[in-house]
Amino acid sequence: MKRSLVAILFLAGTLLAAAAASASTIRAYIAEFTVSPADNGNLKTTLQRLLATRLAGDGVVTVDTPAEADVIVSGSYTTLGKMFSLDAIAKSAGGKQLSAAFEQGESMDVLIPAVGKISGKLKGDIVKQFPQGATALPEAAPKAPRADIVRPAASAELVKAPSSEIVRSEGAAGWTSQRLSGIYSGVATWGTKEFVTADDKGIHLYRPGSKLDLVTEVALPDRMKILALDAMGPEANGRVLVFVTIMDRENISSRIYALQNDTLKLVAEDIPYMFRTIAPYGGAKKLFAQQMGRSDDFYGDVYEASIVDKGVKLSNPIKMPRFANIFNFNLFRDQSGKSYLATFSDSGYLLVYAADTGEELWRSTDKFGGSETYFQRRDWENERTNMTPFRTRFLDQRITVTDKGEILVPQNSGFFVLGNLRSYSKYSVVNFAWNGSSLEEKWRTKQSQNYLADYSYNPATKELVLLEVAQKDTFGGKGGSVVRLLGIE
């Protein structure tokens, strides 16, 4: 009798678990709010974040892109005199309206409670029409993830604690500079001790010693935004070329500087190409270029580039597979000599394609990369759908291939990462090796409690030059950055 009772209870538990496991989570994308009159601060992104954090839960998770979503939520904030109106609409991915809600108030003091009321109304209506998402999944051992399936992103990025066997045993944290005032976004090296960095003011040449010494710098007009910083050299005459990818309003207007005798001299400007230096297959570093189209952020093939008579000559085009662009790809080979292309998806998954056919061969189950550097462009075509006149495009982190054929990628994570709202707060650098069918993690650096804005690998010294943001800009003061040198061999 006892055995029969145990068997019945076991069977019932199995059936309940199976029923619960069949329940799927509702994935919601929260679009950036529209604010009228025009937003003079960060209200539209603040409202987006507030609604996302309150909508998540009870079977609903927020995701990074509309393509991943079952439900798309858009909202608006309008002020008339002392009154405000907060409105939100939830639609299915197919465009069917699922819910609408609004709240009014007379002061900012009641704005946050209004967001809470709206999220409660939206969530209730959404869950009713997606009843399969209302049941929380039981805690159980997760199934082994399939490499060909993209897992939906949560509203906050959480990186699993890595196995202790793959975390590098670092006797010291490496050389670390003094705190640099401001938020730096780019760093480039060329095999010597010096390196250049970029922030919102311009580019700066530093030389490490007992501390980091500023050698020279060049300021850029306020209207220009530096997207990427790269360098090659030194040439036979000692000259180093510095390539600065610049967004001037909504157009690419890049510059090339020559560094010689501790002086940065402008060689060319108003260049309509985005630049990146890459060492394909772990060999010699090469310069690559890509155009920006009228509607496409990354247009056409990526070309090898050379500087001729203050101009740019393009050759040897590389056709980019889906998701790949000049900032997020590299090439590697297996032991038989077959070529592969590594890149990141729009959501941050690491991908491997066959270089000759463009076939996707492998996709990571965790997210890697992660950057807060972005540009915005007018988006007439999708303005009505996204409820914002601009689209935001984040640049990806570099993918490095070493002379051993191994792949280095950063992995930023943070306390809040959702769509166009990103605030990374910790990172590791991860080393992968291709085993013939997938990328296998060999080791990772100990996690740093800073955001990695950019990095550069020096194959001559086997060092990583890590540009970290130690403190973000706050209302009470300016942010700060540091540079860390870390040997990896």
Backbone hydrogen bonds, N-H to C=O, Kabsch-Sander energy under -0.5 kcal/mol:
donor,donor_aa,acceptor,acceptor_aa,energy
5,L,1,M,-2.5
6,V,2,K,-2.7
7,A,3,R,-2.4
8,I,4,S,-2.5
9,L,5,L,-2.7
10,F,6,V,-2.6
11,L,7,A,-2.5
12,A,8,I,-2.7
13,G,9,L,-2.6
14,T,10,F,-2.3
15,L,11,L,-2.4
16,L,12,A,-2.5
17,A,13,G,-2.5
18,A,14,T,-2.4
19,A,15,L,-2.4
20,A,16,L,-2.7
21,A,17,A,-2.8
22,S,18,A,-1.4
23,A,20,A,-1.3
26,I,59,G,-3.0
27,R,25,T,-0.5
28,A,26,I,-0.6
28,A,61,V,-3.2
29,Y,71,V,-2.8
30,I,28,A,-0.5
31,A,29,Y,-0.7
31,A,73,V,-3.0
33,F,44,K,-1.1
34,T,75,G,-1.8
36,S,77,Y,-2.7
46,T,42,N,-2.4
47,L,43,L,-2.8
48,Q,44,K,-1.5
49,R,45,T,-2.4
50,L,46,T,-2.7
51,L,47,L,-2.5
52,A,48,Q,-2.1
53,T,49,R,-2.4
54,R,50,L,-1.5
55,L,51,L,-2.1
56,A,52,A,-1.7
57,G,60,V,-3.4
60,V,57,G,-0.9
61,V,26,I,-2.8
63,V,28,A,-2.0
68,E,65,T,-1.2
69,A,66,P,-1.3
70,D,27,R,-3.0
71,V,27,R,-2.2
72,I,91,K,-3.1
73,V,29,Y,-3.0
74,S,89,I,-2.3
76,S,87,D,-2.4
77,Y,34,T,-2.7
78,T,85,S,-2.4
79,T,36,S,-2.1
80,L,83,M,-2.5
83,M,80,L,-1.9
84,F,105,G,-2.5
85,S,78,T,-2.8
86,L,103,E,-3.2
87,D,76,S,-2.4
87,D,85,S,-0.6
88,A,101,A,-2.5
89,I,74,S,-2.6
90,A,99,S,-2.9
91,K,72,I,-2.5
92,S,96,K,-3.1
93,A,70,D,-1.6
95,G,92,S,-1.9
98,L,90,A,-3.2
99,S,90,A,-1.7
101,A,88,A,-2.4
103,E,86,L,-2.2
105,G,84,F,-1.8
110,V,107,S,-1.4
111,L,108,M,-1.3
112,I,108,M,-0.6
114,A,110,V,-1.6
115,V,111,L,-2.1
116,G,112,I,-2.0
117,K,113,P,-2.1
118,I,114,A,-2.3
119,S,115,V,-2.5
120,G,116,G,-2.0
121,K,117,K,-2.0
122,L,118,I,-2.7
123,K,119,S,-2.8
124,G,120,G,-2.1
125,D,121,K,-2.0
126,I,122,L,-2.7
127,V,123,K,-2.8
128,K,124,G,-1.6
129,Q,125,D,-1.3
130,F,126,I,-1.1
133,G,130,F,-2.3
134,A,131,P,-1.3
136,A,134,A,-0.6
140,A,138,P,-0.6
149,I,146,R,-1.2
151,R,149,I,-0.6
160,K,158,L,-0.5
166,I,163,S,-1.6
167,V,163,S,-0.6
168,R,166,I,-0.5
168,R,444,R,-3.1
170,E,168,R,-1.2
171,G,169,S,-0.7
175,W,485,L,-1.2
177,S,483,V,-2.6
180,L,481,S,-3.6
182,G,479,G,-2.7
184,Y,182,G,-0.7
185,S,198,A,-2.8
186,G,198,A,-1.2
188,A,196,V,-2.2
195,F,206,Y,-1.8
196,V,188,A,-2.1
197,T,204,H,-2.4
198,A,186,G,-1.9
199,D,202,G,-2.1
203,I,218,V,-2.0
204,H,197,T,-2.4
205,L,216,T,-3.3
206,Y,195,F,-2.8
206,Y,204,H,-0.5
207,R,213,D,-2.3
209,G,211,K,-1.2
213,D,207,R,-2.4
213,D,211,K,-0.6
215,V,205,L,-3.0
215,V,213,D,-0.6
216,T,205,L,-0.9
218,V,203,I,-2.6
220,L,201,K,-2.7
224,M,221,P,-1.7
225,K,247,M,-2.3
227,L,225,K,-0.5
227,L,245,T,-2.9
228,A,245,T,-1.3
230,D,243,F,-2.3
232,M,241,L,-2.2
235,E,239,R,-2.9
238,G,235,E,-2.3
240,V,259,L,-2.2
241,L,232,M,-2.5
242,V,257,Y,-3.2
243,F,230,D,-2.9
243,F,241,L,-0.5
244,V,242,V,-0.6
244,V,255,R,-2.8
245,T,228,A,-2.1
245,T,243,F,-0.6
246,I,244,V,-0.6
247,M,225,K,-3.0
248,D,246,I,-0.6
248,D,251,N,-3.4
249,R,223,R,-1.1
249,R,247,M,-0.8
250,E,248,D,-0.7
251,N,248,D,-1.9
253,S,246,I,-2.5
254,S,271,I,-2.7
255,R,244,V,-2.3
256,I,268,A,-2.6
257,Y,242,V,-2.8
258,A,265,K,-3.1
259,L,240,V,-3.6
259,L,257,Y,-0.5
260,Q,258,A,-0.6
260,Q,263,T,-2.1
263,T,260,Q,-0.9
265,K,258,A,-2.8
265,K,263,T,-0.7
267,V,256,I,-3.2
268,A,256,I,-1.6
271,I,254,S,-2.3
273,Y,271,I,-0.7
274,M,290,Q,-2.9
276,R,288,F,-1.7
278,I,286,K,-2.4
281,Y,331,L,-2.8
282,G,279,A,-1.8
283,G,280,P,-2.1
286,K,278,I,-3.2
288,F,276,R,-2.4
289,A,303,Y,-2.4
290,Q,274,M,-1.5
291,Q,299,Y,-0.9
293,G,296,D,-1.9
299,Y,291,Q,-2.5
302,V,318,I,-2.2
303,Y,289,A,-2.7
304,E,315,S,-2.4
305,A,287,L,-2.9
306,S,313,K,-1.9
308,V,306,S,-0.6
308,V,311,G,-2.1
311,G,308,V,-2.2
313,K,306,S,-3.1
315,S,304,E,-2.2
318,I,302,V,-3.1
319,K,317,P,-0.5
324,A,321,P,-1.5
328,N,325,N,-1.3
330,N,342,A,-1.5
332,F,340,Y,-2.2
334,D,338,K,-1.8
337,G,334,D,-1.7
340,Y,332,F,-2.9
341,L,353,Y,-2.4
342,A,330,N,-2.6
343,T,351,L,-2.0
344,F,328,N,-0.5
345,S,349,Y,-2.5
348,G,345,S,-1.5
350,L,366,D,-0.6
351,L,343,T,-3.2
352,V,362,W,-2.1
353,Y,341,L,-2.9
354,A,359,E,-2.4
355,A,339,S,-1.6
355,A,353,Y,-0.5
358,G,354,A,-2.7
361,L,352,V,-3.1
362,W,352,V,-1.4
364,S,350,L,-2.4
368,F,348,G,-3.3
369,G,410,P,-3.2
375,F,393,R,-2.0
377,R,391,R,-1.9
379,D,389,P,-2.9
383,E,379,D,-0.6
383,E,380,W,-0.8
386,N,382,N,-2.9
387,M,383,E,-1.2
388,T,383,E,-0.8
391,R,377,R,-2.7
393,R,375,F,-2.9
394,F,392,T,-0.5
395,L,373,T,-2.5
400,T,398,R,-0.5
400,T,408,L,-2.3
402,T,400,T,-0.5
402,T,406,E,-2.6
405,G,402,T,-1.9
407,I,432,F,-2.6
408,L,400,T,-3.0
409,V,430,V,-2.3
411,Q,428,S,-2.5
412,N,369,G,-2.8
413,S,426,K,-2.6
414,G,157,E,-0.5
415,F,423,S,-0.7
416,F,423,S,-1.0
417,V,155,S,-1.2
418,L,421,L,-3.5
421,L,418,L,-3.2
422,R,420,N,-0.7
423,S,416,F,-1.7
425,S,413,S,-2.5
426,K,413,S,-1.8
427,Y,448,S,-1.8
428,S,411,Q,-1.0
430,V,409,V,-3.3
431,N,443,W,-3.1
432,F,407,I,-3.0
433,A,440,E,-2.0
435,N,438,S,-2.5
440,E,433,A,-3.2
440,E,438,S,-0.5
442,K,431,N,-2.9
443,W,431,N,-1.1
444,R,166,I,-2.6
445,T,429,V,-2.4
448,S,427,Y,-2.9
451,Y,469,V,-1.7
453,A,451,Y,-0.9
453,A,467,L,-2.1
454,D,467,L,-1.2
456,S,465,V,-1.7
458,N,463,E,-3.0
462,K,458,N,-1.5
463,E,458,N,-1.5
464,L,486,L,-2.8
465,V,456,S,-3.3
466,L,464,L,-0.7
466,L,484,R,-3.2
467,L,454,D,-2.5
467,L,465,V,-0.5
468,E,466,L,-0.8
468,E,482,V,-2.7
469,V,451,Y,-3.0
470,A,468,E,-0.7
470,A,480,G,-1.3
471,Q,480,G,-2.0
474,T,477,G,-2.3
477,G,474,T,-0.8
480,G,471,Q,-2.0
481,S,180,L,-2.7
482,V,468,E,-2.5
484,R,466,L,-2.6
485,L,175,W,-3.0
486,L,464,L,-2.4
486,L,484,R,-0.5
488,I,462,K,-2.4
489,E,462,K,-0.6
